[in-house]
Amino acid sequence: MAIKFQYNKTSLQGLEKSLKMRVRTLPTLKNKESALRLEVKRAKDDIQRLEREVEDRIAAYDKMLALWGEFDTSLLTVDDVKMSVKKVAGVRVPVLDDVLYTVRPFSVFNAPKWYADGLTQLKELALVGIEREFCAEKVRLLEYARKKTTQKVNLFEKVQIPGYEDAIRKIKRFMEDEENLSKSSQKIVKAKREREALDTE
């Protein structure tokens, strides 16, 4: 990235101010990046835990597969999912608060005895599945923020800060050269005047 500048003090001061801001911001960005990396790892671990839990519950249901064949699946429906938003390392992520179910009434005398337990197990399974989806969305949002932060860190560290330092160095050299030339020309003019003054005497 080529940094635009002019060879004057105003441009130099502007570049120094921009450089100072980036140098001061870089550690904060690095901390945010490492915090996001840690949160992504935690969220991925949560997803794996929830997936294992779902698999374990489904494996437990396999033992009662014959019974589930006669279960009326219309008895339980998920009506709503209550959620809130929480900031994790500066990123807004959804948090599951509650899952609202509707249980259609059924005859306790005519239905098998295990229906009540079956409904409880289905609620738990639905909750774990929904929680897993929330974790997946959290990972997606955190991963996106981490990628953007990493890009910004790299931009500052590898492109902008060296670019500003180089531009500042060029301006300072130019101004030093100009000053040296000015001094040299003053010395030449002074020496010429002294010679002229000696010649006229």
Backbone as a chain_set.jsonl record, in Angstrom:
{"seq": "MAIKFQYNKTSLQGLEKSLKMRVRTLPTLKNKESALRLEVKRAKDDIQRLEREVEDRIAAYDKMLALWGEFDTSLLTVDDVKMSVKKVAGVRVPVLDDVLYTVRPFSVFNAPKWYADGLTQLKELALVGIEREFCAEKVRLLEYARKKTTQKVNLFEKVQIPGYEDAIRKIKRFMEDEENLSKSSQKIVKAKREREALDTE", "coords": {"N": [[0.838, -1.179, 0.0], [0.774, 2.02, -1.05], [1.682, 4.932, 0.552], [0.37, 8.109, 0.556], [2.01, 11.18, 0.437], [3.474, 14.42, 1.108], [6.415, 16.36, 0.66], [6.826, 17.953, 3.19], [6.566, 19.742, 6.376], [3.977, 19.641, 7.464], [2.781, 17.399, 6.294], [4.55, 15.503, 7.291], [4.024, 15.673, 10.072], [1.361, 14.768, 10.087], [1.685, 12.136, 9.163], [3.288, 11.094, 11.222], [1.5, 11.239, 13.344], [-0.516, 9.444, 12.476], [1.007, 7.092, 12.368], [1.728, 6.784, 15.08], [-0.796, 6.329, 16.21], [-1.493, 3.865, 15.03], [0.569, 2.196, 15.977], [0.0, 2.311, 18.685], [-2.519, 1.111, 18.706], [-2.111, -1.468, 17.772], [-1.237, -3.513, 19.781], [-3.666, -3.842, 21.192], [-5.354, -4.829, 19.207], [-4.045, -7.249, 18.707], [-4.426, -8.539, 21.16], [-7.217, -8.765, 21.11], [-7.48, -10.456, 18.932], [-6.263, -12.829, 19.904], [-7.983, -13.374, 22.024], [-10.37, -13.827, 20.642], [-9.612, -16.066, 19.186], [-9.325, -17.923, 21.255], [-11.977, -17.992, 22.224], [-13.293, -19.043, 19.971], [-12.187, -21.58, 19.925], [-13.208, -22.581, 22.357], [-15.974, -22.514, 21.785], [-16.085, -24.339, 19.669], [-15.324, -26.64, 21.023], [-17.555, -26.851, 22.689], [-19.519, -27.429, 20.777], [-18.667, -29.963, 19.907], [-19.011, -31.369, 22.297], [-21.793, -31.165, 22.617], [-22.635, -32.496, 20.308], [-21.731, -35.085, 20.86], [-23.342, -35.586, 23.038], [-25.889, -35.567, 21.841], [-25.591, -37.787, 20.148], [-25.229, -39.797, 22.101], [-27.718, -39.73, 23.388], [-29.395, -40.441, 21.28], [-28.437, -42.999, 20.807], [-29.252, -44.193, 23.17], [-31.981, -44.135, 22.734], [-32.216, -45.956, 20.714], [-32.391, -48.439, 21.906], [-34.968, -48.546, 22.624], [-36.353, -48.624, 20.275], [-38.461, -49.98, 19.057], [-40.615, -49.223, 20.61], [-40.744, -46.471, 20.085], [-41.79, -46.412, 17.585], [-44.53, -46.554, 17.862], [-45.089, -44.156, 19.006], [-46.759, -41.031, 19.166], [-45.875, -38.524, 17.213], [-46.883, -35.993, 16.897], [-47.526, -34.983, 19.315], [-45.703, -33.305, 20.576], [-44.46, -30.11, 20.0], [-42.162, -27.587, 18.99], [-42.532, -24.375, 19.92], [-41.414, -21.777, 20.251], [-38.263, -20.075, 20.435], [-36.459, -18.643, 22.875], [-34.163, -16.061, 23.047], [-31.125, -14.251, 23.771], [-28.734, -11.597, 23.4], [-25.245, -11.591, 23.619], [-22.123, -10.109, 24.387], [-19.086, -11.28, 23.273], [-15.766, -11.064, 23.521], [-16.003, -8.611, 22.238], [-17.759, -9.19, 20.184], [-21.038, -9.583, 19.074], [-23.035, -12.206, 20.009], [-25.545, -14.794, 19.661], [-27.449, -16.09, 22.409], [-28.87, -18.905, 23.849], [-31.79, -18.817, 25.663], [-34.25, -20.001, 26.436], [-36.457, -22.672, 25.51], [-39.583, -22.955, 24.14], [-42.224, -25.185, 24.369], [-45.057, -26.941, 22.998], [-47.265, -29.173, 24.317], [-49.409, -31.467, 23.185], [-52.515, -32.422, 24.541], [-52.988, -35.702, 25.861], [-54.468, -38.903, 26.434], [-53.866, -40.237, 29.495], [-54.616, -42.695, 30.366], [-55.212, -44.23, 28.098], [-52.923, -44.052, 26.488], [-49.575, -45.425, 26.166], [-47.616, -46.145, 29.144], [-45.069, -45.052, 29.148], [-45.093, -42.709, 27.668], [-45.035, -40.141, 28.917], [-42.423, -40.046, 29.954], [-41.127, -40.304, 27.523], [-41.826, -37.907, 26.236], [-40.429, -36.1, 27.86], [-37.798, -36.915, 27.331], [-37.668, -36.323, 24.585], [-37.957, -33.546, 24.654], [-35.581, -32.851, 25.937], [-33.732, -33.755, 24.051], [-34.382, -32.125, 21.857], [-33.73, -29.656, 22.973], [-30.931, -29.91, 23.296], [-30.186, -30.189, 20.602], [-31.013, -27.699, 19.535], [-29.439, -26.013, 21.056], [-26.953, -26.749, 20.104], [-27.106, -25.724, 17.497], [-27.126, -22.985, 18.095], [-24.554, -22.754, 19.133], [-23.085, -23.337, 16.842], [-23.689, -21.12, 15.248], [-22.551, -19.165, 16.841], [-19.849, -19.881, 16.644], [-19.493, -19.362, 13.912], [-19.868, -16.553, 13.771], [-17.854, -15.639, 15.543], [-15.571, -16.684, 14.325], [-15.578, -15.288, 11.909], [-15.191, -12.65, 12.855], [-12.694, -13.005, 14.041], [-11.129, -13.582, 11.809], [-11.305, -11.144, 10.401], [-10.078, -9.455, 12.27], [-7.509, -10.545, 12.363], [-6.718, -9.981, 9.755], [-6.63, -7.194, 9.937], [-4.632, -6.836, 11.867], [-2.446, -7.9, 10.459], [-2.411, -6.09, 8.322], [-1.778, -3.669, 9.633], [0.668, -4.391, 10.867], [2.367, -5.442, 8.847], [2.09, -3.862, 6.592], [1.01, -1.099, 6.803], [2.319, 0.193, 9.095], [5.155, -0.221, 8.518], [5.095, 1.153, 6.057], [4.359, 3.811, 6.745], [6.562, 4.426, 8.385], [8.617, 4.323, 6.499], [7.827, 6.381, 4.733], [7.993, 8.588, 6.467], [10.729, 8.547, 7.005], [11.729, 9.126, 4.43], [10.72, 11.745, 4.03], [12.023, 13.11, 6.119], [14.711, 12.782, 5.36], [14.675, 14.158, 2.932], [14.047, 16.749, 3.842], [16.293, 17.224, 5.443], [18.298, 17.152, 3.484], [17.499, 19.357, 1.968], [17.881, 21.37, 3.849], [20.642, 21.152, 4.254], [21.513, 21.81, 1.666], [20.599, 24.429, 1.56], [22.158, 25.612, 3.593], [24.669, 25.184, 2.494], [24.484, 26.709, 0.133], [24.18, 29.212, 1.307], [26.668, 29.488, 2.525], [28.272, 29.533, 0.243], [27.362, 31.876, -1.018], [28.064, 33.711, 0.972], [30.839, 33.396, 1.031], [31.406, 34.278, -1.561], [30.586, 36.96, -1.401], [32.44, 37.857, 0.478], [34.791, 37.567, -1.008], [34.304, 39.372, -3.03], [34.2, 41.675, -1.534], [36.852, 41.806, -0.71], [38.098, 42.082, -3.158], [37.244, 44.609, -3.999], [38.553, 46.27, -2.293]], "CA": [[0.0, 0.0, 0.0], [1.567, 3.239, -1.15], [1.156, 5.99, 1.399], [0.505, 9.398, -0.122], [2.555, 12.217, 1.305], [4.191, 15.517, 0.476], [7.682, 16.602, 1.344], [6.771, 19.153, 4.025], [6.389, 19.469, 7.806], [2.574, 19.308, 7.741], [2.618, 15.997, 5.912], [5.348, 14.727, 8.243], [3.289, 15.603, 11.337], [0.19, 13.909, 9.866], [2.158, 10.748, 9.088], [3.734, 10.682, 12.565], [0.293, 11.04, 14.148], [-1.13, 8.186, 12.014], [1.884, 5.989, 12.78], [1.61, 6.634, 16.533], [-2.11, 5.732, 16.473], [-1.444, 2.449, 14.636], [1.473, 1.496, 16.899], [-0.716, 2.209, 19.962], [-3.677, 0.239, 18.527], [-1.693, -2.836, 17.415], [-1.328, -4.493, 20.883], [-5.081, -4.094, 21.499], [-5.85, -5.726, 18.153], [-3.452, -8.579, 18.923], [-5.129, -9.133, 22.304], [-8.555, -9.125, 20.654], [-7.33, -11.633, 18.068], [-6.017, -14.029, 20.716], [-9.217, -13.643, 22.774], [-11.311, -14.434, 19.693], [-9.112, -17.425, 18.885], [-9.662, -18.739, 22.428], [-13.437, -18.167, 22.253], [-13.641, -19.954, 18.868], [-11.825, -22.934, 20.378], [-14.195, -22.978, 23.372], [-17.264, -22.765, 21.122], [-15.952, -25.599, 18.91], [-15.359, -27.71, 22.031], [-18.962, -26.973, 23.103], [-20.234, -28.119, 19.691], [-18.306, -31.387, 19.977], [-19.658, -31.93, 23.49], [-23.235, -31.279, 22.334], [-22.82, -33.557, 19.303], [-21.587, -36.369, 21.575], [-24.537, -35.741, 23.871], [-26.985, -35.954, 20.939], [-25.346, -39.176, 19.743], [-25.483, -40.664, 23.261], [-29.168, -39.795, 23.612], [-29.989, -41.227, 20.191], [-28.05, -44.393, 21.059], [-30.123, -44.673, 24.246], [-33.311, -44.334, 22.146], [-32.189, -47.148, 19.843], [-32.789, -49.593, 22.7], [-36.435, -48.555, 22.698], [-36.789, -48.267, 18.924], [-39.785, -50.568, 18.781], [-41.605, -48.402, 21.3], [-40.849, -45.165, 19.435], [-42.608, -46.597, 16.381], [-45.942, -46.307, 18.194], [-45.209, -42.827, 19.637], [-47.434, -40.015, 18.361], [-44.921, -37.412, 17.125], [-47.561, -34.684, 16.892], [-47.794, -34.566, 20.696], [-44.749, -32.276, 21.015], [-43.962, -29.179, 18.984], [-41.377, -26.457, 19.492], [-43.243, -23.153, 19.546], [-40.572, -20.59, 20.166], [-36.947, -20.143, 21.053], [-36.122, -17.362, 23.494], [-32.721, -15.849, 23.004], [-30.611, -12.922, 24.07], [-27.462, -11.346, 22.719], [-24.17, -11.373, 24.584], [-20.873, -9.729, 23.727], [-17.944, -12.135, 23.584], [-14.58, -10.457, 22.897], [-16.437, -7.516, 21.373], [-18.626, -9.673, 19.101], [-22.388, -9.91, 19.556], [-23.418, -13.577, 19.66], [-26.825, -15.201, 20.259], [-27.394, -17.012, 23.553], [-30.152, -19.577, 24.054], [-32.33, -18.622, 27.015], [-35.297, -20.968, 26.746], [-37.201, -23.247, 24.384], [-40.985, -23.115, 24.529], [-42.852, -26.331, 23.709], [-46.48, -27.188, 23.205], [-47.549, -30.602, 24.435], [-50.834, -31.698, 22.941], [-53.037, -33.329, 25.575], [-53.235, -37.099, 25.488], [-55.089, -39.672, 27.516], [-52.884, -40.975, 30.294], [-55.115, -44.068, 30.547], [-55.182, -44.967, 26.831], [-51.565, -44.032, 25.925], [-48.616, -46.235, 26.946], [-47.114, -45.496, 30.36], [-43.786, -44.391, 28.945], [-45.274, -41.477, 26.881], [-44.603, -38.97, 29.695], [-40.953, -40.065, 29.926], [-40.732, -40.072, 26.127], [-41.924, -36.462, 25.981], [-39.307, -35.455, 28.557], [-36.575, -37.216, 26.579], [-37.706, -35.565, 23.329], [-37.686, -32.141, 24.988], [-34.143, -32.736, 26.215], [-33.032, -33.933, 22.777], [-34.621, -30.9, 21.078], [-32.953, -28.594, 23.603], [-29.519, -30.112, 22.952], [-30.045, -29.895, 19.175], [-31.126, -26.25, 19.336], [-28.242, -25.427, 21.676], [-25.856, -27.006, 19.164], [-27.254, -24.741, 16.409], [-26.685, -21.699, 18.622], [-23.089, -22.814, 19.214], [-22.57, -23.277, 15.467], [-23.801, -19.714, 14.828], [-21.552, -18.445, 17.629], [-18.552, -20.169, 16.01], [-19.446, -18.661, 12.624], [-19.687, -15.121, 14.025], [-16.537, -15.421, 16.148], [-14.565, -17.01, 13.303], [-15.575, -14.162, 10.969], [-14.561, -11.518, 13.552], [-11.267, -13.325, 14.214], [-10.48, -13.442, 10.504], [-11.212, -9.702, 10.121], [-9.088, -8.881, 13.193], [-6.202, -11.013, 11.896], [-6.396, -9.188, 8.569], [-6.284, -5.841, 10.36], [-3.318, -6.935, 12.516], [-1.455, -8.056, 9.391], [-2.355, -4.826, 7.582], [-1.029, -2.705, 10.44], [2.014, -4.869, 11.171], [3.21, -5.735, 7.683], [1.929, -2.921, 5.487], [0.857, 0.316, 7.132], [3.37, 0.721, 9.977], [6.401, -0.049, 7.745], [4.876, 2.173, 5.027], [4.442, 5.123, 7.388], [7.954, 4.637, 8.813], [9.394, 4.593, 5.288], [7.445, 7.708, 4.253], [8.561, 9.556, 7.412], [12.178, 8.545, 6.766], [11.965, 9.838, 3.158], [10.468, 13.175, 4.232], [13.099, 13.65, 6.963], [15.934, 12.866, 4.535], [14.476, 15.247, 1.973], [14.14, 18.019, 4.555], [17.707, 17.383, 5.828], [19.032, 17.504, 2.257], [17.147, 20.74, 1.635], [18.54, 22.226, 4.836], [22.077, 21.123, 3.937], [21.7, 22.589, 0.44], [20.388, 25.833, 1.915], [23.35, 26.043, 4.325], [25.785, 25.212, 1.542], [24.323, 27.864, -0.76], [24.452, 30.401, 2.11], [28.124, 29.57, 2.669], [28.824, 29.933, -1.062], [27.02, 33.292, -1.192], [28.855, 34.46, 1.943], [32.226, 33.367, 0.552], [31.45, 35.111, -2.768], [30.522, 38.35, -0.951], [33.729, 38.171, 1.113], [35.771, 37.722, -2.094], [33.968, 40.642, -3.715], [34.583, 42.749, -0.622], [38.319, 41.857, -0.752], [38.497, 42.583, -4.498], [36.949, 46.032, -4.105], [39.478, 47.019, -1.451]], "C": [[0.882, 1.241, 0.0], [0.902, 4.331, -0.315], [1.425, 7.32, 0.713], [1.008, 10.433, 0.872], [3.214, 13.293, 0.461], [5.445, 15.766, 1.291], [7.628, 17.932, 2.098], [6.457, 18.758, 5.468], [4.961, 19.047, 8.149], [2.308, 17.841, 7.439], [3.355, 15.092, 6.895], [4.602, 14.571, 9.563], [2.065, 14.695, 11.221], [0.575, 12.438, 9.84], [2.593, 10.243, 10.468], [2.547, 10.407, 13.475], [-0.386, 9.716, 13.776], [-0.313, 6.979, 12.456], [1.731, 5.721, 14.273], [0.294, 5.945, 16.898], [-2.094, 4.235, 16.154], [-0.561, 1.631, 15.577], [0.788, 1.294, 18.251], [-1.874, 1.21, 19.883], [-3.285, -1.225, 18.332], [-1.754, -3.827, 18.587], [-2.774, -4.845, 21.251], [-5.67, -5.052, 20.483], [-5.311, -7.143, 18.336], [-4.134, -9.289, 20.085], [-6.526, -9.59, 21.901], [-8.49, -10.386, 19.797], [-7.119, -12.9, 18.89], [-7.245, -14.389, 21.555], [-10.248, -14.317, 21.869], [-10.902, -15.863, 19.36], [-9.492, -18.386, 20.014], [-11.159, -19.024, 22.484], [-13.911, -19.112, 21.147], [-13.344, -21.388, 19.29], [-12.831, -23.452, 21.405], [-15.531, -23.346, 22.737], [-17.216, -24.067, 20.323], [-15.965, -26.792, 19.859], [-16.793, -27.95, 22.516], [-19.769, -27.726, 22.047], [-19.942, -29.614, 19.742], [-18.988, -32.065, 21.163], [-21.145, -32.158, 23.23], [-23.508, -32.371, 21.298], [-22.696, -34.94, 19.947], [-22.827, -36.647, 22.412], [-25.737, -36.181, 23.024], [-26.822, -37.418, 20.527], [-25.638, -40.145, 20.876], [-26.984, -40.831, 23.502], [-29.847, -40.628, 22.526], [-29.655, -42.706, 20.369], [-28.924, -44.995, 22.162], [-31.529, -44.942, 23.705], [-33.359, -45.587, 21.283], [-32.637, -48.401, 20.59], [-34.313, -49.714, 22.764], [-37.046, -48.257, 21.328], [-38.184, -48.791, 18.613], [-40.888, -49.739, 19.429], [-41.822, -47.06, 20.589], [-41.698, -45.244, 18.162], [-44.077, -46.3, 16.655], [-46.169, -44.939, 18.839], [-45.852, -41.837, 18.664], [-46.55, -38.755, 18.339], [-45.587, -36.038, 17.128], [-47.864, -34.184, 18.305], [-46.908, -33.386, 21.129], [-44.328, -31.417, 19.835], [-43.185, -28.064, 19.677], [-42.063, -25.192, 18.992], [-42.305, -21.985, 19.307], [-39.242, -20.849, 20.844], [-36.639, -18.749, 21.582], [-34.605, -17.215, 23.497], [-32.377, -14.428, 23.413], [-29.29, -12.775, 23.324], [-26.426, -10.997, 23.779], [-22.919, -10.981, 23.799], [-19.756, -10.632, 24.226], [-16.763, -11.578, 22.814], [-14.98, -9.383, 21.885], [-17.349, -7.915, 20.231], [-19.973, -10.06, 19.702], [-22.775, -11.303, 19.059], [-24.751, -13.933, 20.325], [-26.612, -16.204, 21.391], [-28.796, -17.589, 23.746], [-30.594, -19.389, 25.498], [-33.328, -19.714, 27.371], [-35.922, -21.473, 25.448], [-38.621, -23.494, 24.876], [-41.626, -24.216, 23.683], [-44.362, -26.275, 23.909], [-46.657, -28.696, 23.246], [-49.056, -30.763, 24.252], [-51.351, -32.677, 23.992], [-53.263, -34.749, 25.024], [-53.788, -37.829, 26.705], [-54.035, -40.505, 28.229], [-53.304, -42.438, 30.433], [-54.994, -44.881, 29.265], [-53.781, -45.046, 26.235], [-50.661, -44.928, 26.768], [-48.043, -45.431, 28.107], [-45.866, -44.653, 30.108], [-43.902, -43.094, 28.138], [-44.749, -40.239, 27.62], [-43.073, -38.878, 29.712], [-40.433, -39.772, 28.525], [-40.777, -38.592, 25.768], [-40.766, -35.708, 26.643], [-38.011, -35.674, 27.793], [-36.528, -36.438, 25.27], [-37.426, -34.085, 23.566], [-36.187, -31.925, 25.199], [-33.334, -32.841, 24.924], [-33.178, -32.676, 21.907], [-33.784, -29.747, 21.634], [-31.475, -28.7, 23.234], [-29.276, -29.774, 21.477], [-30.09, -28.404, 18.884], [-29.895, -25.543, 19.905], [-27.03, -25.603, 20.765], [-25.901, -26.019, 17.993], [-26.801, -23.353, 16.849], [-25.168, -21.646, 18.704], [-22.462, -22.699, 17.827], [-22.613, -21.842, 14.948], [-22.768, -18.857, 15.561], [-20.161, -18.636, 17.015], [-18.423, -19.382, 14.707], [-19.164, -17.169, 12.831], [-18.296, -14.816, 14.595], [-15.414, -15.664, 15.146], [-14.434, -15.862, 12.3], [-14.862, -12.953, 11.595], [-13.065, -11.758, 13.733], [-10.515, -13.135, 12.904], [-10.276, -11.966, 10.156], [-10.137, -9.052, 11.002], [-7.682, -9.29, 12.779], [-5.771, -10.222, 10.668], [-5.948, -7.781, 8.959], [-4.91, -5.821, 11.03], [-2.235, -7.025, 11.451], [-1.296, -6.768, 8.584], [-1.517, -3.804, 8.343], [0.441, -3.106, 10.52], [2.917, -4.948, 9.946], [3.132, -4.699, 6.569], [1.961, -1.466, 5.969], [1.99, 0.869, 8.001], [4.7, 0.839, 9.239], [6.275, 1.037, 6.67], [4.989, 3.58, 5.588], [5.873, 5.427, 7.819], [8.831, 5.003, 7.627], [9.111, 6.003, 4.765], [8.045, 8.797, 5.147], [10.071, 9.686, 7.201], [12.508, 9.337, 5.49], [11.791, 11.344, 3.323], [11.604, 13.798, 5.046], [14.401, 13.791, 6.172], [15.847, 14.028, 3.554], [14.658, 16.601, 2.654], [15.572, 18.286, 5.024], [18.54, 17.799, 4.624], [18.774, 18.946, 1.862], [17.856, 21.714, 2.566], [20.041, 22.313, 4.561], [22.373, 21.943, 2.69], [21.572, 24.082, 0.734], [21.613, 26.395, 2.634], [24.546, 26.174, 3.385], [25.682, 26.436, 0.645], [24.573, 29.161, 0.006], [25.955, 30.605, 2.289], [28.764, 30.053, 1.367], [28.585, 31.423, -1.293], [27.876, 34.153, -0.268], [30.312, 34.544, 1.49], [32.38, 34.274, -0.668], [31.435, 36.585, -2.38], [31.842, 38.785, -0.314], [34.799, 38.389, 0.067], [35.557, 39.058, -2.804], [34.398, 41.811, -2.846], [36.109, 42.918, -0.625], [38.792, 42.448, -2.076], [38.261, 44.096, -4.617], [37.922, 46.867, -3.264], [40.729, 47.269, -2.14]], "O": [[1.641, 1.477, 0.94], [-0.288, 4.609, -0.464], [2.557, 7.622, 0.336], [0.506, 10.547, 1.99], [3.475, 13.109, -0.728], [5.516, 15.419, 2.47], [8.28, 18.904, 1.718], [6.128, 17.607, 5.754], [4.753, 18.199, 9.016], [1.688, 17.133, 8.232], [2.845, 14.042, 7.284], [4.546, 13.474, 10.119], [1.763, 13.939, 12.145], [-0.113, 11.595, 10.417], [2.303, 9.105, 10.838], [2.568, 9.471, 14.274], [-0.785, 8.955, 14.657], [-0.872, 5.963, 12.87], [1.617, 4.568, 14.69], [0.26, 5.087, 17.78], [-2.622, 3.43, 16.922], [-0.905, 0.503, 15.932], [0.956, 0.256, 18.891], [-2.182, 0.538, 20.867], [-4.047, -2.123, 18.69], [-2.292, -4.919, 18.4], [-3.076, -5.993, 21.579], [-6.398, -5.978, 20.841], [-6.036, -8.119, 18.143], [-4.395, -10.49, 20.017], [-6.971, -10.668, 22.297], [-9.334, -11.273, 19.917], [-7.728, -13.931, 18.607], [-7.522, -15.568, 21.774], [-10.918, -15.264, 22.28], [-11.744, -16.756, 19.266], [-9.923, -19.512, 19.767], [-11.572, -20.151, 22.756], [-14.833, -19.899, 21.363], [-14.139, -22.296, 19.048], [-13.256, -24.605, 21.343], [-16.146, -24.351, 23.094], [-18.193, -24.817, 20.3], [-16.545, -27.832, 19.547], [-17.203, -29.091, 22.727], [-20.606, -28.564, 22.383], [-20.853, -30.435, 19.633], [-19.479, -33.188, 21.051], [-21.692, -33.206, 23.575], [-24.502, -33.09, 21.401], [-23.457, -35.853, 19.624], [-23.303, -37.78, 22.491], [-26.506, -37.053, 23.43], [-27.78, -38.19, 20.55], [-26.228, -41.201, 20.65], [-27.459, -41.931, 23.785], [-30.752, -41.415, 22.804], [-30.495, -43.568, 20.111], [-29.292, -46.168, 22.095], [-32.199, -45.869, 24.16], [-34.412, -46.207, 21.136], [-33.196, -49.318, 19.989], [-34.87, -50.799, 22.931], [-38.139, -47.699, 21.243], [-38.986, -48.107, 17.976], [-41.967, -49.575, 18.859], [-42.95, -46.574, 20.503], [-42.257, -44.239, 17.723], [-44.791, -45.839, 15.764], [-47.3, -44.593, 19.181], [-45.521, -41.817, 17.479], [-46.486, -38.017, 19.321], [-44.918, -35.027, 17.341], [-48.397, -33.087, 18.475], [-47.32, -32.568, 21.952], [-43.894, -31.927, 18.802], [-43.507, -27.657, 20.793], [-42.162, -24.966, 17.786], [-42.392, -21.295, 18.292], [-39.115, -21.72, 21.705], [-36.569, -17.789, 20.815], [-33.872, -18.121, 23.895], [-33.22, -13.531, 23.402], [-28.802, -13.717, 22.701], [-26.684, -10.223, 24.7], [-22.692, -11.462, 22.69], [-19.509, -10.74, 25.427], [-16.753, -11.614, 21.583], [-14.377, -9.26, 20.819], [-17.687, -7.082, 19.391], [-20.041, -10.771, 20.705], [-22.835, -11.552, 17.855], [-25.058, -13.444, 21.413], [-25.719, -17.049, 21.336], [-29.78, -16.852, 23.799], [-29.88, -19.749, 26.433], [-33.273, -20.287, 28.459], [-35.914, -20.785, 24.427], [-38.835, -24.155, 25.893], [-41.577, -24.185, 22.453], [-44.869, -25.657, 24.845], [-46.252, -29.406, 22.326], [-49.859, -30.269, 25.045], [-50.68, -33.664, 24.296], [-53.673, -34.939, 23.879], [-53.593, -37.414, 27.847], [-53.396, -41.37, 27.629], [-52.459, -43.318, 30.598], [-54.709, -46.077, 29.315], [-53.471, -46.013, 25.539], [-50.94, -45.167, 27.943], [-47.991, -44.202, 28.064], [-45.642, -43.652, 30.788], [-42.888, -42.427, 27.936], [-44.095, -39.388, 27.018], [-42.497, -37.808, 29.517], [-39.428, -39.082, 28.356], [-39.888, -38.08, 25.088], [-40.197, -34.79, 26.053], [-37.217, -34.749, 27.621], [-35.469, -35.944, 24.881], [-36.737, -33.445, 22.772], [-35.606, -30.957, 24.71], [-32.368, -32.103, 24.727], [-32.21, -32.223, 21.296], [-33.205, -28.964, 20.88], [-30.841, -27.699, 22.899], [-28.273, -29.144, 21.143], [-29.303, -27.897, 18.085], [-29.379, -24.596, 19.311], [-26.184, -24.715, 20.667], [-24.861, -25.534, 17.547], [-26.17, -22.627, 16.081], [-24.559, -20.624, 18.387], [-21.432, -22.046, 17.656], [-21.679, -21.395, 14.281], [-22.184, -17.942, 14.981], [-19.394, -17.682, 16.883], [-17.372, -18.804, 14.428], [-18.32, -16.592, 12.145], [-17.644, -13.858, 14.182], [-14.423, -14.933, 15.124], [-13.329, -15.505, 11.891], [-14.033, -12.313, 10.949], [-12.262, -10.835, 13.598], [-9.407, -12.597, 12.884], [-9.211, -11.578, 9.676], [-9.379, -8.201, 10.536], [-6.758, -8.478, 12.835], [-4.608, -9.836, 10.547], [-5.003, -7.242, 8.384], [-4.115, -4.91, 10.799], [-1.227, -6.32, 11.519], [-0.183, -6.399, 8.207], [-0.65, -3.15, 7.764], [1.338, -2.298, 10.28], [4.087, -4.568, 10.0], [4.001, -4.655, 5.699], [2.842, -0.699, 5.581], [2.561, 1.909, 7.674], [5.334, 1.891, 9.31], [7.236, 1.758, 6.402], [5.631, 4.443, 4.991], [6.35, 6.548, 7.643], [9.685, 5.884, 7.727], [10.033, 6.732, 4.399], [8.544, 9.807, 4.651], [10.62, 10.788, 7.217], [13.454, 10.125, 5.474], [12.599, 12.129, 2.827], [12.093, 14.878, 4.712], [15.106, 14.792, 6.298], [16.804, 14.78, 3.367], [15.329, 17.488, 2.126], [16.025, 19.43, 5.01], [19.385, 18.688, 4.724], [19.689, 19.671, 1.473], [18.366, 22.748, 2.134], [20.637, 23.389, 4.624], [23.355, 22.683, 2.646], [22.342, 24.894, 0.22], [22.061, 27.502, 2.338], [25.322, 27.126, 3.46], [26.675, 27.126, 0.417], [25.113, 30.114, -0.558], [26.458, 31.726, 2.216], [29.68, 30.875, 1.383], [29.488, 32.147, -1.713], [28.36, 35.208, -0.677], [30.938, 35.602, 1.551], [33.389, 34.969, -0.792], [32.178, 37.382, -2.953], [32.31, 39.905, -0.519], [35.631, 39.285, 0.211], [36.507, 39.77, -3.129], [34.9, 42.817, -3.348], [36.606, 44.042, -0.552], [39.756, 43.212, -2.119], [39.032, 44.782, -5.288], [38.084, 48.061, -3.518], [41.63, 47.891, -1.577]]}, "num_chains": 1, "name": "protein.A"}
